């Protein structure tokens, strides 16, 4: 479920970090965590009837991850 006041990028970043931690903080597959996190967050938004940013407007999103989670 979407957290009020959090942007989609913040939610994806937090989810990617959680996935990375759950996977033992392995080096290497960070792009996989970002893709999975974005997919999960966008699925949550679709289920709740919101667009990616929760405003009801179409949003352009990038599949390129920002910096890897700090470790």
C-alpha positions, 0 to 999 in steps of 0.5 A, a space after each residue: 500500500 502506498 505511503 502518503 507523502 512518499 514519491 514513487 522513486 522513494 518507494 522504489 529505492 526503499 523496496 530495492 534496498 530491502 530486496 538487496 538486504 533480504 538477498 544477503 547484500 550481495 555485490 553485483 545484481 543491483 539492477 535486478 533489485 531496482 527492476 523488481 522493486 519498480 515492478 512491485 511498486 507499480 503493481 501496488 499502484 495499479 491495484 489501488 487505482 493510482 498511477 505511478 505517482 498517485 496523482 491520477 496523471 500519467 507519469 514517465 518512469 525510467 528503468 535505469 536505477 539510481 546509485 546502488 544502495 549503500 552497503 
